Amino acid sequence: MSPIDRLSLNQKTVNALGVMESVDLCQRHNIASIGLWREPVAEHGLDATVELIKKAGLRVSSLCRGGWFTETGPAFEDAIEENRRAIEEAQALEAACLCLVVGGLPDGSKDLDGARDQVRRALGLLVPYAVDRGVTLALEPMNPIYAADRGVLSTLGQALDLCESYGPEVGVMVDSFHVWWDPQLHDQLQRAGSRIVSYQVCDWITPLPADTLLARGMMGDGHIDFATLGSWVADAGYTGDIEVEIFNADIWATDPDQVMATMIDRYTRTSDAAD
């Protein structure tokens, strides 16, 4: 596929749009792939979303999200059941992968090792369920600023360590926002190889906003060297969709067609630079 054929719109980039509006936006701009989120899918209806995606001829580059494994007791069991539902949804949508945001420290806890053990335990319970349904699980390492509240896996290396117990049914989601800073990134991408099941892009902008969750920018507006990162991901063997996922209040307030036009332009520039 050409670079533009690999471009995927993650729904969060146009956060105000529902499933139908997001699909319409992709069709208007000739984008062949979409990254869906479970909440708007549930609002539209799973069966209706499956039918809509098929009718539009779109690929589902990822389904966000499963995870949140780090609680203990009944909350952990509830998380496992919720993730089984997420796996079933990913199967129905024929998503390339189910994104797993593994969760942060439980309230009042400072036990990082214990939280990471919960992630291992969860994978042990969920992988057979995913395998039976042909669903690939994608561990998403997150920037260390989110270790306390969102993701106790902070590096690609940590995520790959967990993958090693499993076959191709467990891979990694490489998100530029989360991994660009890692001094071991090149080596870990080479180590990952076919374990890379999703590649997401957006930029790291400064100064960081008060809500660091909204610190993502359009490619080219921040500090990430996409030409280098893209070449490293390609050298590792990844040939799948490239998904633009941006959490940013200003972008969310912008007309979606303008956001899409800018996204395509910036993606094309960074893809050309990587060639």
Secondary structure in CASP SS format (residue, H / E / C, confidence):
PFRMAT SS
TARGET T0000
AUTHOR 0000-0000-0000
METHOD secondary structure of the structure
MODEL  1
M C 1.00
S C 1.00
P C 1.00
I H 1.00
D H 1.00
R H 1.00
L E 1.00
S E 1.00
L E 1.00
N E 1.00
Q H 1.00
K H 1.00
T H 1.00
V H 1.00
N C 1.00
A C 1.00
L C 1.00
G C 1.00
V H 1.00
M H 1.00
E H 1.00
S H 1.00
V H 1.00
D H 1.00
L H 1.00
C H 1.00
Q H 1.00
R H 1.00
H C 1.00
N C 1.00
I C 1.00
A C 1.00
S E 1.00
I E 1.00
G E 1.00
L E 1.00
W E 1.00
R H 1.00
E H 1.00
P H 1.00
V H 1.00
A H 1.00
E H 1.00
H H 1.00
G C 1.00
L H 1.00
D H 1.00
A H 1.00
T H 1.00
V H 1.00
E H 1.00
L H 1.00
I H 1.00
K H 1.00
K H 1.00
A H 1.00
G C 1.00
L C 1.00
R E 1.00
V E 1.00
S E 1.00
S E 1.00
L E 1.00
C E 1.00
R E 1.00
G E 1.00
G E 1.00
W C 1.00
F C 1.00
T C 1.00
E C 1.00
T C 1.00
G C 1.00
P H 1.00
A H 1.00
F H 1.00
E H 1.00
D H 1.00
A H 1.00
I H 1.00
E H 1.00
E H 1.00
N H 1.00
R H 1.00
R H 1.00
A H 1.00
I H 1.00
E H 1.00
E H 1.00
A H 1.00
Q H 1.00
A H 1.00
L H 1.00
E C 1.00
A C 1.00
A C 1.00
C C 1.00
L E 1.00
C E 1.00
L E 1.00
V E 1.00
V C 1.00
G E 1.00
G C 1.00
L C 1.00
P C 1.00
D C 1.00
G C 1.00
S C 1.00
K C 1.00
D C 1.00
L H 1.00
D H 1.00
G H 1.00
A H 1.00
R H 1.00
D H 1.00
Q H 1.00
V H 1.00
R H 1.00
R H 1.00
A H 1.00
L H 1.00
G H 1.00
L H 1.00
L H 1.00
V H 1.00
P H 1.00
Y H 1.00
A H 1.00
V H 1.00
D H 1.00
R C 1.00
G C 1.00
V C 1.00
T C 1.00
L E 1.00
A E 1.00
L E 1.00
E C 1.00
P C 1.00
M C 1.00
N C 1.00
P H 1.00
I H 1.00
Y H 1.00
A C 1.00
A C 1.00
D C 1.00
R C 1.00
G E 1.00
V C 1.00
L C 1.00
S C 1.00
T C 1.00
L H 1.00
G H 1.00
Q H 1.00
A H 1.00
L H 1.00
D H 1.00
L H 1.00
C H 1.00
E C 1.00
S C 1.00
Y C 1.00
G C 1.00
P C 1.00
E C 1.00
V E 1.00
G E 1.00
V E 1.00
M E 1.00
V E 1.00
D E 1.00
S H 1.00
F H 1.00
H H 1.00
V H 1.00
W C 1.00
W C 1.00
D C 1.00
P C 1.00
Q C 1.00
L H 1.00
H H 1.00
D H 1.00
Q H 1.00
L H 1.00
Q H 1.00
R H 1.00
A H 1.00
G H 1.00
S H 1.00
R H 1.00
I E 1.00
V E 1.00
S E 1.00
Y E 1.00
Q E 1.00
V E 1.00
C C 1.00
D E 1.00
W E 1.00
I C 1.00
T C 1.00
P C 1.00
L C 1.00
P C 1.00
A C 1.00
D C 1.00
T H 1.00
L H 1.00
L H 1.00
A C 1.00
R E 1.00
G E 1.00
M C 1.00
M C 1.00
G C 1.00
D C 1.00
G C 1.00
H C 1.00
I C 1.00
D C 1.00
F H 1.00
A H 1.00
T H 1.00
L H 1.00
G H 1.00
S H 1.00
W H 1.00
V H 1.00
A H 1.00
D H 1.00
A C 1.00
G C 1.00
Y C 1.00
T C 1.00
G C 1.00
D C 1.00
I E 1.00
E E 1.00
V E 1.00
E C 1.00
I C 1.00
F C 1.00
N C 1.00
A H 1.00
D H 1.00
I H 1.00
W H 1.00
A C 1.00
T C 1.00
D C 1.00
P H 1.00
D H 1.00
Q H 1.00
V H 1.00
M H 1.00
A H 1.00
T H 1.00
M H 1.00
I H 1.00
D H 1.00
R H 1.00
Y H 1.00
T H 1.00
R H 1.00
T H 1.00
S H 1.00
D H 1.00
A H 1.00
A H 1.00
D C 1.00
END
